[in-house]
Amino acid sequence: MSAEQALEALRAGMREELTQRILPFWIERAHDRRRGGTIGFISEDGQPDLAAPKGAILHARVLWTHSAAFRALGDVAYRVAADQSVVHFVAHFVDPTYGGVFWTVDAEGRPLDDRKHVYAQAFAIYALAEHHRATGDAHSLRSAIAIHRLVEAHAHDAVHGGYEEAFARDWTLLDDVRLSDVDLNERKSMNTHLHLLEAYTTLYTAWPDARLAERLRELVELVLDRMIAPDGDRVIGFFTTDWQPRSTRISFGHDIETSWLLVEAADAVGDEALRMRAHDAALLLATSVLRRGVDAEFGGLFNGADGATLDTDKEWWPQAEAIVGFLAAYQQSGDEALLRPALDTWRFVERHVVDRRNGEWRRRVSRSGEESRGGEKVGPWKCPYHNARACLEIMSRVDALLAPTVERTAV
């Protein structure tokens, strides 16, 4: 099979996955028809818990997904889903008193955990800006800008650069800033900054503000100068206020996700020197993940490594990011050694991660993919953002690659 044929098959397969399985699951089965928004929890076997709390991350990512799908595909059903999502999100997650978004609300939409974590603010900006891009909705853009300004007013570190992590409802800085129990309680994290980077990239596309451009540039430079390890082969997870590294664990999913989000952000800034730095750094990250994180025997991406211990299980989201990241690296380099892992990872996902009985993707499977490790289909972190975005990215990137038909060798 030629590279062109392989790319066409990849695009067709991921378009079918998006339109026939992922989006229908979230629009039809995950939608809370009585109270609006998304059901807070659906088990691995597809059983909904209608009383489960609802998370800001889940709801922002659902809003982003429906909006991005409508912008890319133009199907009115996606516009309806996006508009329903934004109404519920603004009504129940946006704090009418202090601004910003709550961490969780209860099943009826009442505030449950009113922390203002910058990670959640980033996804709110990302989703609202994307809704504006897709629909032209002025209120969504104003809401995204308002949250951006609150983040800048309360979280930006004018001394060391970057952003503080978490605040109380009234934007008082918290001592415990962890996203979850498995995270380190450090003042700054790669994860929050990475998603603020993507949020500001999307917002800047919709609202080319000069101050926002400065902050976007700062985030790109922080990724290049602080978050990517000195040898360039991984991203560092946690830092002190003044950017001293505090973790050594490798997350292959974050490494490959950073590679392509960094390039998008640098391209948006528009500085050629910065763009070239970002492209070089992204390619080094992708090749490092290829060398250490790709499973040559079964396909797919390992979860990570902690010292000499390799976590060989495979979660859904690193697989999605690997497909995009390796294809992006192939676009940049023309090296077909970087195309193969994108194709192989998609094959692994089709065979083992897509749940054709209960819908959506399994959260985590064993190295071979034969065993499910359990985990919800819908929850505070389990959402359509990674896999739906991967499908949309692949469709767009393959279109760009095949626009000028050129000769390619077999893969």
Secondary structure, DSSP 8 states (H G I E B T S, - for coil): -BHHHHHHHHHHHHHHHIIIIIHHIIIIISB-TTTSSB-SEE-TTS-EETTS-EEHHHHHHHHHHHHHHHHHH--HHHHHHHHHHHHHHHHHTB-TTT-SB-SEE-TTS-EEE--EEHHHHHHHHHHHHHHHHHH--HHHHHHHHHHHHHHHHHTB-TTTSSB--EE-TTS-B-S---SSTTS---SEEHHHHHHHHHHHHHHHHH---HHHHHHHHHHHHHIIIIIB-TTSSSB--EE-TT--B----EEHHHHHHHHHHHHHHHHHHT-HHHHHHHHHHHHHHHHHHHHHTB-TTT-SB--EEETTEEE--EEHHHHHHHHHHHHHHHHHH--TTTHHHHHHHHHHIIIIIB-TTT-SB-SEE-TTS-SB----SBSSS--SHHHHHHHHHHHHHHHHHHSS-----B-
